[in-house]
Amino acid sequence: MKTLVMLCATALACAATPVARAAIDSRALATQVAQLELRKTRLEDQNAIARLQRSYGYYLDQGKWDDAADLFSDSGSIELGQDGVFQGKGRVRQYLRALGRGKQGLAAGQLNEHLQLMPVITLAADGRSARGTWRDVMLVGELGKNAYWGEGPFENEYVKENGIWKIRRVHWFQTLFVPYEGGWAKHSDVNDGHFAPAGLAPDAPPTVKYRSWPYAFTPPFHFRGAPAIATPAASAAAVTSLQALPEARLAQRAAQLAADVQRLADQRAVEDLQRIYGFYIDKSQWSQAAALFSDDASLSIEGLGQWQGKARVQAYLASLGPEGVLENRLHDTMQLQPVVHVAVDGRSARGRWRHFSQLAKAGEFAEWGTGTYENEYIKDNGIWKIRRLHLYPTMFTPYEQGWGKVWEARSRYAPAIAPDKSLQVLREFAGPGVVAPFHYEHPVRGTKPSPAKATARVDAQALPAQLAGIEQQLARIEDADQIENLQMRYGYYLATLLWDDLAALFDDNGTIEIAMRGVYAGRAAVRRNLNLYGQAGLDDGVLHNHMQYQPVITVAADGRSAKLRSRALSMMGNAGKNGQWMGGTYENEFIKVDGVWKFRKDQQVNTYFAPYDVGWKELKLRPPPGITDSNPPDRPPSFAFDMYPKGFLTPYHYVNPVTGK
């Protein structure tokens, strides 16, 4: 299989067994179509909600306060930190404009990055509302003045009005907001949860009173202890209307359903493609990365240039350094916050992504990088490939100085190789960096997306086989969605030391293996392993933020097991004592038990542990934590690995989606 979520190329291709000419039960088939349409719609709704929230982050990045406000319903509200509740779209707009000092866009030298990560979206049974947990990681400040880290989870609500999803409530819980210099080890929060200017009173006081860093607070996660909402039965009205259709019209309806489900599969395949590109770039696997591009592809970096054709793309990548995993190089290039739209004919797609990088050469330099991709993709003989990769950098900054002191237009890794075409830097506002144009319309104000183009046509006799194929394809997409949800919940529980909740995500025979501490086998042993990181529950002065993102999920054809690769990034430490970064990779396995996905194997391989005040430039080699004698594992580590400044490639559970290698 070429796509990594093990989905059929078309719904019809899944049904190879011919159906004999015989009487068919049109009423039963109509019921089946209604149920499949409902399941498909629920997945589309979750995608729409994800695009909505990610767009909110992109609008904040650029100071598009009115665009952000227009994502809300008329009765929507916003509550950030301890500023209180601003009720109604008009007040949301007033509040956001106040955060932007009354002007659209960013000031010269202003940075306002809001990374929207780790979605856990729960759709209501009636499909008219939803709740969503997200993590917001903030890089904000002004060149020559200040730089801050901000971080904390959202617990948001959404509503579907006239077929369009809108934000009904934004509620962000502040974990920390600290100066870049010294970070969370040396500083308490500078604002105690307050962002609004003096004189801007809320409509209601904060709904939850709490203190942020260095105080501990566990947000009220909407999914904690709540059973997953099973897909409800299709309404009687939907079933009745389909049962009234002639067989030919029912077949047309099924053809449209097949096209819509294929579009969902294509979207996930494109997201996997871009995420895999990021994992290859991390480890300088230039040949593997270049193989993901079409023959007529281009790679563009605004302000630097464009390289045209697959061979030139590979030449550009190779100019970044030697091929393969080497010592003394850190090149983590994260692919985050996707907004992907597949064309109606299913042959092309466009995607907006967040670039967030940690780059270093030991002893020479270390830097952060941020930016936005606006990419194009093409489906070539059934295989998705990158056709246009276009990065609009926001800034690169030396680790030891930060974005409050230094901005660079390009990375120190920028190659000397000449581009085939120069690209002029574009600026929309007076703010710094390059503004990436949106490939899509505003999610609320824009025109409603067109449905996928239905091309497959079958007669009524073929309906049972066709619907069986659609059901299998749809089930694999649902499986991947549920596994991603499970991995993100794991991250929230890990960050807040909710050990019993976390252990409950594992199968009875599940295992956990973190940082070469060895294998802990069985749910009870998983729970025992978690004590290595502290007793359950957050304490004041302890930061244990563990983020999970960039998932690549492969579901087995039978839907009973799955594998996942994802990225880990942690902000850890103790107030007044130390701060630490941790980066790594998960290669996990899952099993479906009585219809519910559980962890079968949780394994994390660390890329680095870096003290905050050291970073990666002068980071000394150290081993992973290893086995703890007082809480020993059931089995030794599966394999040994070295951390940066040495290099290690965590084995992939998947093949290259284009070459199969």
C-alpha positions as CSV (number, residue, x, y, z in Angstrom):
1,M,0.0,0.0,0.0
2,K,1.3,3.4,-0.9
3,T,-0.7,5.6,1.5
4,L,0.3,5.0,5.1
5,V,-3.2,4.8,6.6
6,M,-3.7,1.6,4.6
7,L,-6.7,3.0,2.7
8,C,-8.0,1.6,-0.6
9,A,-7.2,3.5,-3.7
10,T,-10.9,3.8,-4.4
11,A,-13.9,2.5,-2.7
12,L,-14.7,0.2,-5.6
13,A,-11.3,-1.3,-5.6
14,C,-11.9,-2.7,-2.1
15,A,-14.7,-4.9,-3.4
16,A,-13.3,-7.5,-5.7
17,T,-16.0,-10.2,-5.5
18,P,-18.7,-9.8,-8.1
19,V,-22.3,-9.8,-7.0
20,A,-24.7,-12.1,-8.9
21,R,-27.7,-10.6,-10.6
22,A,-30.4,-11.1,-8.0
23,A,-33.0,-9.2,-6.1
24,I,-31.5,-6.7,-3.7
25,D,-32.9,-5.3,-0.5
26,S,-33.2,-1.6,-1.5
27,R,-34.5,-0.6,1.9
28,A,-31.5,-2.2,3.7
29,L,-29.1,-0.6,1.3
30,A,-30.7,2.8,1.8
31,T,-30.2,2.4,5.6
32,Q,-26.6,1.5,5.0
33,V,-26.0,4.5,2.8
34,A,-27.6,6.8,5.4
35,Q,-25.3,5.4,8.1
36,L,-22.2,5.7,6.0
37,E,-23.1,9.3,5.0
38,L,-23.5,10.2,8.7
39,R,-20.0,8.7,9.5
40,K,-18.5,10.5,6.6
41,T,-20.1,13.8,7.7
42,R,-18.8,13.5,11.2
43,L,-15.2,13.1,9.9
44,E,-15.7,16.1,7.6
45,D,-17.0,18.1,10.6
46,Q,-13.9,17.2,12.7
47,N,-11.7,18.3,9.8
48,A,-13.6,21.6,9.5
49,I,-13.2,22.2,13.3
50,A,-9.4,21.5,13.0
51,R,-9.1,24.0,10.1
52,L,-11.1,26.6,12.1
53,Q,-8.8,26.4,15.1
54,R,-5.6,26.3,13.1
55,S,-6.7,29.3,11.1
56,Y,-7.3,31.1,14.4
57,G,-3.6,30.6,15.1
58,Y,-2.5,31.7,11.7
59,Y,-4.6,34.9,11.9
60,L,-3.1,35.7,15.3
61,D,0.4,35.2,13.8
62,Q,-0.2,38.0,11.3
63,G,-2.2,40.3,13.6
64,K,-5.4,39.7,11.6
65,W,-7.6,40.4,14.6
66,D,-10.8,40.9,12.6
67,D,-10.3,37.7,10.7
68,A,-9.8,35.9,13.9
69,A,-12.9,37.5,15.4
70,D,-15.0,36.5,12.4
71,L,-14.3,32.8,13.2
72,F,-16.7,33.2,16.2
73,S,-20.4,32.8,16.3
74,D,-22.5,35.9,17.1
75,S,-22.8,34.8,20.7
76,G,-19.3,33.5,21.0
77,S,-16.9,34.3,23.8
78,I,-13.2,34.5,24.5
79,E,-11.4,34.0,27.8
80,L,-7.6,34.1,27.9
81,G,-5.8,33.5,31.2
82,Q,-7.3,35.6,33.9
83,D,-8.6,38.4,31.7
84,G,-12.2,37.4,32.2
85,V,-14.9,36.6,29.7
86,F,-15.6,38.8,26.7
87,Q,-19.1,37.8,25.4
88,G,-20.4,38.2,21.9
89,K,-18.5,38.6,18.6
90,G,-18.4,42.3,18.9
91,R,-16.6,42.1,22.3
92,V,-14.3,39.4,21.0
93,R,-13.3,41.7,18.2
94,Q,-12.8,44.6,20.6
95,Y,-10.6,42.4,22.9
96,L,-8.4,41.1,20.1
97,R,-8.0,44.5,18.6
98,A,-6.9,45.7,22.0
99,L,-4.3,43.0,22.1
100,G,-3.1,44.3,18.8
101,R,-2.9,47.9,20.1
102,G,-5.9,48.9,18.0
103,K,-4.3,48.2,14.7
104,Q,-4.6,45.4,12.2
105,G,-1.3,43.6,11.5
106,L,1.9,43.5,13.5
107,A,4.3,46.4,14.3
108,A,7.7,46.4,12.8
109,G,9.9,43.9,14.8
110,Q,6.9,42.2,16.4
111,L,6.6,38.4,16.7
112,N,3.3,36.8,17.6
113,E,3.5,33.1,16.7
114,H,0.7,30.9,18.1
115,L,1.3,27.2,17.4
116,Q,-2.0,25.3,17.6
117,L,-1.1,21.7,18.5
118,M,-2.4,18.4,19.9
119,P,-6.1,18.5,19.0
120,V,-8.5,16.3,20.8
121,I,-11.9,17.0,19.2
122,T,-15.1,15.5,20.5
123,L,-18.2,15.9,18.4
124,A,-21.6,15.8,20.1
125,A,-23.9,13.0,19.2
126,D,-26.2,15.3,17.3
127,G,-23.3,16.7,15.2
128,R,-24.3,20.3,16.0
129,S,-21.6,21.2,18.6
130,A,-18.2,20.0,19.6
131,R,-15.5,20.5,22.2
132,G,-11.8,20.6,21.5
133,T,-8.6,20.6,23.5
134,W,-5.6,22.2,21.9
135,R,-2.1,23.3,23.1
136,D,-1.0,26.8,22.2
137,V,2.8,27.3,22.2
138,M,3.6,31.0,21.8
139,L,6.8,32.8,20.6
140,V,6.1,36.5,21.1
141,G,8.0,39.7,21.6
142,E,9.5,42.7,19.8
143,L,13.0,42.9,18.3
144,G,15.2,45.1,20.4
145,K,12.8,45.0,23.3
146,N,11.7,41.6,24.6
147,A,11.0,38.0,23.9
148,Y,8.7,35.6,25.7
149,W,7.7,31.9,25.8
150,G,4.0,31.3,26.4
151,E,2.3,27.9,26.7
152,G,-1.0,26.4,27.8
153,P,-4.0,24.4,26.7
154,F,-7.3,25.5,25.2
155,E,-10.6,24.0,26.2
156,N,-12.9,25.3,23.5
157,E,-16.4,24.8,22.2
158,Y,-17.7,25.0,18.6
159,V,-21.1,25.2,17.0
160,K,-22.4,24.4,13.5
161,E,-24.7,27.1,12.1
162,N,-26.3,26.7,8.7
163,G,-23.7,24.1,7.8
164,I,-20.7,26.2,8.9
165,W,-18.6,25.5,11.9
166,K,-17.8,28.5,14.2
167,I,-16.1,29.0,17.5
168,R,-18.6,29.3,20.3
169,R,-16.0,29.6,23.1
170,V,-12.3,30.0,23.4
171,H,-10.9,29.4,26.8
172,W,-7.1,29.3,27.2
173,F,-5.5,28.2,30.4
174,Q,-2.1,29.8,30.9
175,T,0.6,27.4,32.0
176,L,3.4,30.0,31.7
177,F,4.4,33.3,30.1
178,V,8.1,34.0,30.9
179,P,11.0,35.9,29.4
180,Y,13.1,34.1,26.9
181,E,16.3,34.9,28.7
182,G,16.4,32.6,31.7
183,G,13.1,30.9,30.8
184,W,10.9,29.2,33.4
185,A,13.8,28.2,35.7
186,K,14.6,31.8,36.5
187,H,11.3,33.6,36.1
188,S,7.7,33.5,37.4
189,D,5.0,34.6,34.9
190,V,5.4,38.2,34.0
191,N,1.7,38.9,33.8
192,D,-0.1,36.5,36.2
193,G,-2.5,35.6,33.4
194,H,-3.5,39.2,32.3
195,F,-3.1,40.4,28.7
196,A,-5.9,43.0,28.3
197,P,-4.9,46.7,28.6
198,A,-6.0,48.6,31.6
199,G,-9.5,50.0,31.3
200,L,-10.8,47.2,29.1
201,A,-13.2,45.5,31.5
202,P,-14.6,42.0,30.8
203,D,-18.3,41.1,30.7
204,A,-17.8,38.5,33.3
205,P,-15.0,37.5,35.7
206,P,-12.8,34.5,35.0
207,T,-14.8,31.2,35.1
208,V,-11.9,29.5,36.8
209,K,-9.5,31.2,39.2
210,Y,-6.0,29.8,39.2
211,R,-2.4,30.9,39.4
212,S,0.0,30.2,36.6
213,W,3.7,29.5,36.7
214,P,5.4,28.7,39.1
215,Y,2.1,27.5,40.5
216,A,0.6,24.2,39.4
217,F,-2.8,23.9,37.8
218,T,-4.5,21.1,35.9
219,P,-7.1,22.3,33.4
220,P,-10.6,20.6,33.3
221,F,-9.9,18.4,30.2
222,H,-13.3,17.7,28.6
223,F,-12.2,14.2,27.7
224,R,-10.9,13.1,31.1
225,G,-12.9,10.1,32.3
226,A,-15.5,10.6,29.6
227,P,-16.3,7.6,27.3
228,A,-15.8,8.1,23.6
229,I,-19.0,9.0,21.8
230,A,-20.0,6.2,19.5
231,T,-21.3,7.1,16.1
232,P,-25.0,7.5,16.5
233,A,-27.6,5.8,14.3
234,A,-28.7,7.7,11.2
235,S,-32.0,9.6,11.8
236,A,-35.2,8.0,10.7
237,A,-35.8,11.0,8.4
238,A,-32.5,10.4,6.6
239,V,-33.2,6.7,6.2
240,T,-36.8,7.3,5.0
241,S,-35.7,9.8,2.3
242,L,-33.1,7.4,0.9
243,Q,-35.6,4.5,1.0
244,A,-37.9,6.6,-1.2
245,L,-35.2,7.0,-3.9
246,P,-35.3,4.8,-7.0
247,E,-32.4,2.3,-7.3
248,A,-30.5,4.4,-9.9
249,R,-30.6,7.5,-7.7
250,L,-29.5,5.5,-4.7
251,A,-26.5,4.3,-6.8
252,Q,-25.7,7.9,-7.7
253,R,-25.8,8.8,-4.0
254,A,-23.4,6.0,-3.2
255,A,-21.1,7.2,-6.0
256,Q,-21.0,10.6,-4.4
257,L,-20.3,9.0,-1.0
258,A,-17.4,7.1,-2.5
259,A,-15.9,10.3,-3.8
260,D,-16.3,12.1,-0.5
261,V,-14.7,9.3,1.4
262,Q,-11.8,9.1,-1.0
263,R,-11.3,12.8,-0.5
264,L,-10.9,12.2,3.2
265,A,-8.4,9.4,2.5
266,D,-6.5,11.7,0.2
267,Q,-6.3,14.5,2.8
268,R,-4.8,12.1,5.3
269,A,-2.4,10.8,2.7
270,V,-1.2,14.3,1.9
271,E,-0.7,15.1,5.6
272,D,1.3,11.9,6.1
273,L,3.4,12.9,3.0
274,Q,4.4,16.2,4.5
275,R,5.0,14.8,7.9
276,I,7.3,12.1,6.5
277,Y,9.2,14.8,4.6
278,G,9.9,16.4,8.0
279,F,11.2,13.2,9.5
280,Y,13.5,12.6,6.6
281,I,14.9,16.2,6.8
282,D,15.5,15.7,10.5
283,K,18.0,13.0,9.8
284,S,19.6,14.5,6.6
285,Q,18.0,11.7,4.4
286,W,18.1,14.0,1.4
287,S,17.5,11.2,-1.2
288,Q,14.5,9.9,0.7
289,A,13.1,13.4,1.0
290,A,13.7,14.3,-2.6
291,A,11.9,11.1,-3.7
292,L,8.7,12.5,-2.3
293,F,8.6,15.2,-5.0
294,S,7.1,15.0,-8.5
295,D,9.5,15.2,-11.5
296,D,8.3,18.8,-12.2
297,A,8.5,19.9,-8.6
298,S,10.0,23.0,-7.2
299,L,11.4,24.0,-3.7
300,S,11.1,27.7,-2.9
301,I,12.3,29.7,0.1
302,E,11.0,33.3,-0.1
303,G,13.8,35.8,-0.1
304,L,16.3,33.1,-1.0
305,G,15.2,31.4,-4.3
306,Q,13.6,28.6,-6.1
307,W,15.1,25.2,-7.3
308,Q,13.1,23.7,-10.1
309,G,12.8,20.0,-10.9
310,K,13.3,16.9,-8.7
311,A,17.1,16.8,-9.5
312,R,17.6,20.4,-8.4
313,V,15.5,19.8,-5.3
314,Q,17.8,17.0,-4.3
315,A,20.8,19.2,-5.1
316,Y,19.5,21.9,-2.8
317,L,18.9,19.4,0.0
318,A,22.3,17.8,-0.5
319,S,23.9,21.2,-0.2
320,L,22.7,21.4,3.4
321,G,25.3,18.8,4.5
322,P,26.3,15.2,4.0
323,E,23.7,12.5,3.6
324,G,22.5,10.5,6.6
325,V,22.7,10.6,10.3
326,L,25.9,12.3,11.5
327,E,27.4,13.4,14.8
328,N,27.3,17.1,15.9
329,R,24.3,18.1,13.8
330,L,20.7,18.8,15.0
331,H,18.3,19.5,12.2
332,D,14.8,19.0,13.7
333,T,12.4,20.6,11.2
334,M,8.9,20.2,12.5
335,Q,5.8,20.1,10.2
336,L,2.9,21.4,12.2
337,Q,-0.7,22.9,12.1
338,P,-1.9,21.6,8.7
339,V,-4.7,23.1,6.8
340,V,-5.1,20.8,3.7
341,H,-7.7,21.0,0.9
342,V,-8.0,18.4,-1.8
343,A,-9.3,19.5,-5.1
344,V,-12.8,18.4,-6.2
345,D,-11.3,16.1,-8.8
346,G,-9.0,14.5,-6.3
347,R,-5.9,15.0,-8.5
348,S,-4.2,17.9,-6.6
349,A,-4.2,19.5,-3.2
350,R,-2.9,22.5,-1.4
351,G,-1.7,22.7,2.2
352,R,-0.6,25.3,4.7
353,W,1.8,24.2,7.4
354,R,3.8,25.6,10.3
355,H,7.6,25.4,10.1
356,F,9.3,25.3,13.6
357,S,12.9,24.2,13.7
358,Q,15.7,23.5,16.2
359,L,19.0,23.6,14.3
360,A,22.6,23.3,15.5
361,K,26.2,22.3,14.6
362,A,28.0,21.4,17.8
363,G,30.5,24.0,18.8
364,E,29.5,26.3,15.9
365,F,25.9,27.6,16.3
366,A,22.4,26.8,17.5
367,E,19.2,28.5,16.4
368,W,15.4,28.6,16.3
369,G,13.5,29.0,13.1
370,T,9.8,29.7,12.4
371,G,7.9,30.2,9.2
372,T,4.9,29.0,7.1
373,Y,4.6,26.7,4.2
374,E,2.1,27.1,1.4
375,N,2.5,23.9,-0.6
376,E,1.0,22.1,-3.6
377,Y,0.6,18.4,-4.1
378,I,-0.2,16.2,-7.1
379,K,-1.6,12.6,-7.4
380,D,0.5,10.8,-9.9
381,N,-0.8,7.3,-10.9
382,G,-2.6,7.0,-7.5
383,I,0.4,8.2,-5.5
384,W,0.6,11.6,-3.8
385,K,3.7,13.7,-4.3
386,I,4.9,17.2,-3.4
387,R,4.8,19.4,-6.4
388,R,5.5,22.8,-4.8
389,L,7.1,23.3,-1.5
390,H,7.2,27.0,-0.6
391,L,8.5,28.2,2.7
392,Y,7.9,31.8,3.9
393,P,10.4,32.2,6.8
394,T,9.4,34.4,9.7
395,M,12.7,34.5,11.4
396,F,15.8,32.6,12.5
397,T,17.5,33.5,15.8
398,P,20.6,32.3,17.6
399,Y,19.6,30.2,20.6
400,E,21.8,32.2,23.0
401,Q,20.2,35.5,22.1
402,G,16.6,34.9,21.1
403,W,14.2,36.8,19.0
404,G,14.1,39.8,21.2
405,K,17.7,40.6,20.2
406,V,18.5,39.1,16.8
407,W,16.6,38.2,13.7
408,E,18.1,36.5,10.7
409,A,16.5,36.2,7.3
410,R,18.0,32.7,6.8
411,S,19.3,29.8,8.7
412,R,23.0,29.2,9.2
413,Y,22.3,26.0,7.3
414,A,21.3,28.0,4.2
415,P,23.3,26.6,1.3
416,A,25.7,28.3,-1.1
417,I,24.1,26.6,-4.1
418,A,22.6,29.2,-6.5
419,P,18.9,29.0,-7.1
420,D,17.3,28.6,-10.5
421,K,15.1,31.7,-9.8
422,S,15.4,34.5,-7.3
423,L,12.3,35.3,-5.1
424,Q,11.5,38.8,-3.9
425,V,10.6,39.1,-0.2
426,L,6.9,39.9,0.1
427,R,5.5,41.9,3.0
428,E,1.8,42.5,3.7
429,F,2.1,44.5,6.9
430,A,4.9,46.5,8.5
431,G,5.7,43.4,10.7
432,P,8.9,41.5,10.2
433,G,9.4,38.3,8.3
434,V,7.6,37.1,5.2
435,V,3.8,36.9,5.2
436,A,2.5,33.7,3.5
437,P,-0.6,34.2,1.4
438,F,-3.5,31.9,2.3
439,H,-4.5,29.3,-0.3
440,Y,-8.0,29.1,1.1
441,E,-10.8,31.4,1.9
442,H,-11.8,32.5,5.4
443,P,-13.5,29.4,7.0
444,V,-16.6,31.3,8.0
445,R,-16.9,34.2,5.6
446,G,-15.7,32.3,2.5
447,T,-17.7,30.2,0.1
448,K,-18.6,26.7,1.2
449,P,-16.2,24.1,-0.3
450,S,-17.5,22.2,-3.3
451,P,-18.2,18.5,-2.9
452,A,-15.8,16.0,-4.3
453,K,-16.4,15.1,-8.0
454,A,-18.1,11.7,-8.2
455,T,-16.9,9.7,-11.2
456,A,-17.5,6.1,-10.3
457,R,-20.9,4.9,-11.5
458,V,-22.4,1.5,-10.8
459,D,-25.8,0.0,-11.2
460,A,-27.9,-1.0,-8.3
461,Q,-26.8,-4.6,-8.5
462,A,-23.2,-3.6,-7.6
463,L,-24.3,-1.5,-4.6
464,P,-23.7,-4.1,-1.9
465,A,-20.1,-4.6,-3.1
466,Q,-19.5,-0.9,-3.5
467,L,-20.9,-0.1,0.0
468,A,-18.8,-2.8,1.5
469,G,-15.7,-1.1,0.0
470,I,-16.7,2.3,1.2
471,E,-17.3,1.0,4.7
472,Q,-13.9,-0.6,4.9
473,Q,-12.2,2.6,3.7
474,L,-14.2,4.8,6.0
475,A,-13.4,2.6,9.0
476,R,-9.6,2.9,8.4
477,I,-9.9,6.7,8.3
478,E,-11.9,6.6,11.6
479,D,-9.3,4.3,13.1
480,A,-6.5,6.7,12.3
481,D,-8.4,9.6,13.7
482,Q,-9.1,7.7,16.9
483,I,-5.5,6.7,17.3
484,E,-4.3,10.3,16.9
485,N,-6.8,11.4,19.5
486,L,-5.5,8.7,21.8
487,Q,-1.9,9.8,21.4
488,M,-2.8,13.4,22.1
489,R,-4.7,12.5,25.3
490,Y,-1.6,10.6,26.4
491,G,0.4,13.8,26.0
492,Y,-2.0,15.9,28.1
493,Y,-2.0,13.3,30.9
494,L,1.8,13.0,30.8
495,A,2.2,16.8,31.1
496,T,-0.1,17.0,34.1
497,L,1.1,13.7,35.8
498,L,-2.4,12.2,35.6
499,W,-0.9,8.7,35.9
500,D,-4.0,6.6,36.5
501,D,-5.7,8.3,33.5
502,L,-2.6,7.6,31.4
503,A,-2.2,4.0,32.4
504,A,-5.9,3.4,31.6
505,L,-5.1,4.1,27.9
506,F,-3.0,0.9,27.7
507,D,-4.1,-2.6,26.9
508,D,-3.9,-5.2,29.7
509,N,-0.7,-6.5,28.1
510,G,0.6,-3.1,26.9
511,T,4.2,-2.0,27.4
512,I,6.0,1.2,28.0
513,E,9.7,1.9,27.2
514,I,11.0,5.5,27.7
515,A,14.6,6.8,27.5
516,M,16.3,3.4,27.7
517,R,14.8,2.7,31.1
518,G,13.8,-0.7,29.9
519,V,10.5,-2.4,29.1
520,Y,7.6,-2.4,31.6
521,A,5.1,-5.0,30.6
522,G,1.4,-5.0,31.6
523,R,-0.8,-2.1,32.6
524,A,0.2,-2.4,36.3
525,A,3.9,-2.2,35.3
526,V,3.1,0.8,33.1
527,R,1.6,2.5,36.1
528,R,4.6,1.6,38.1
529,N,6.9,3.0,35.4
530,L,5.2,6.4,35.6
531,N,6.4,6.8,39.2
532,L,9.9,7.3,37.8
533,Y,8.8,10.8,36.8
534,G,7.2,11.8,40.1
535,Q,4.1,10.9,42.1
536,A,0.8,11.6,40.6
537,G,-0.4,15.1,40.3
538,L,1.4,18.4,39.6
539,D,3.2,20.2,42.4
540,D,3.9,23.9,42.5
541,G,7.2,24.8,40.9
542,V,7.3,21.7,38.6
543,L,7.0,21.9,34.8
544,H,6.5,18.6,33.0
545,N,5.0,19.7,29.7
546,H,5.2,16.9,27.1
547,M,4.0,17.7,23.6
548,Q,3.0,15.2,20.9
549,Y,2.7,16.1,17.3
550,Q,3.5,15.3,13.6
551,P,1.8,11.8,13.7
552,V,2.2,9.3,10.9
553,I,-0.3,6.5,11.4
554,T,-0.5,3.1,9.7
555,V,-3.6,1.1,10.3
556,A,-3.5,-2.6,9.5
557,A,-5.8,-3.7,6.7
558,D,-8.0,-5.6,9.1
559,G,-8.4,-2.6,11.4
560,R,-7.2,-4.5,14.5
561,S,-3.8,-3.1,15.0
562,A,-1.9,0.1,14.1
563,K,1.5,1.8,14.4
564,L,2.4,5.5,14.9
565,R,5.4,7.6,14.6
566,S,5.3,11.1,16.2
567,R,7.5,13.8,17.5
568,A,8.0,14.7,21.1
569,L,9.0,18.0,22.5
570,S,9.1,18.8,26.3
571,M,9.5,21.9,28.4
572,M,10.6,20.7,31.8
573,G,12.1,22.0,35.0
574,N,11.8,23.3,38.5
575,A,11.2,26.9,39.4
576,G,14.4,28.6,40.7
577,K,16.5,25.6,40.0
578,N,16.6,24.3,36.4
579,G,15.0,24.3,33.0
580,Q,15.4,21.6,30.3
581,W,14.4,20.8,26.8
582,M,13.8,17.3,25.6
583,G,13.3,16.2,22.0
584,G,12.5,12.8,20.7
585,T,10.6,10.3,18.6
586,Y,7.8,7.9,19.4
587,E,7.4,4.6,17.5
588,N,4.2,3.2,19.1
589,E,1.8,0.3,18.5
590,F,-1.9,0.0,19.2
591,I,-4.5,-2.7,19.4
592,K,-8.3,-2.5,19.1
593,V,-10.0,-4.2,22.1
594,D,-13.8,-4.5,22.0
595,G,-13.9,-1.7,19.4
596,V,-11.7,0.7,21.5
597,W,-8.1,1.5,20.6
598,K,-5.5,1.0,23.3
599,F,-1.7,1.3,23.5
600,R,0.0,-2.0,23.0
601,K,3.6,-0.5,22.9
602,D,4.7,3.0,23.9
603,Q,8.4,3.6,23.0
604,Q,10.2,6.9,23.0
605,V,13.7,7.4,21.7
606,N,15.3,10.7,22.9
607,T,17.1,13.0,20.5
608,Y,18.5,15.2,23.3
609,F,18.2,16.4,26.8
610,A,19.4,20.0,26.9
611,P,19.6,22.4,29.9
612,Y,17.8,25.6,29.1
613,D,20.8,27.8,29.8
614,V,23.1,25.7,27.6
615,G,21.0,24.8,24.5
616,W,22.5,22.7,21.7
617,K,25.6,24.6,20.6
618,E,27.8,23.5,23.5
619,L,25.8,20.6,24.7
620,K,27.9,17.8,26.2
621,L,27.3,14.1,25.4
622,R,25.4,12.3,28.0
623,P,23.6,8.9,28.1
624,P,19.8,8.6,28.3
625,P,18.5,8.2,31.9
626,G,18.6,4.4,31.7
627,I,17.5,1.8,34.2
628,T,16.5,2.8,37.7
629,D,17.5,0.1,40.3
630,S,14.8,1.1,42.8
631,N,12.1,0.6,40.1
632,P,13.5,-1.9,37.7
633,P,11.9,-2.9,34.4
634,D,10.6,-6.3,33.4
635,R,13.0,-6.5,30.5
636,P,16.1,-4.6,29.4
637,P,15.9,-1.9,26.7
638,S,15.0,-3.1,23.2
639,F,18.0,-1.4,21.8
640,A,20.6,1.2,22.7
641,F,20.8,4.6,21.2
642,D,23.0,7.7,21.5
643,M,21.7,11.3,21.9
644,Y,22.9,14.5,20.3
645,P,25.6,15.5,19.8
646,K,25.9,11.9,18.5
647,G,23.2,10.8,16.0
648,F,20.7,8.0,16.0
649,L,17.9,7.1,13.5
650,T,14.8,5.6,15.2
651,P,13.7,2.8,12.8
652,Y,10.6,3.7,10.7
653,H,7.6,1.4,10.9
654,Y,6.6,2.5,7.3
655,V,8.2,2.7,3.9
656,N,8.7,5.7,1.7
657,P,5.2,6.5,0.4
658,V,6.4,7.2,-3.1
659,T,9.2,4.7,-3.7
660,G,8.1,1.9,-1.3
661,K,11.7,1.7,0.0
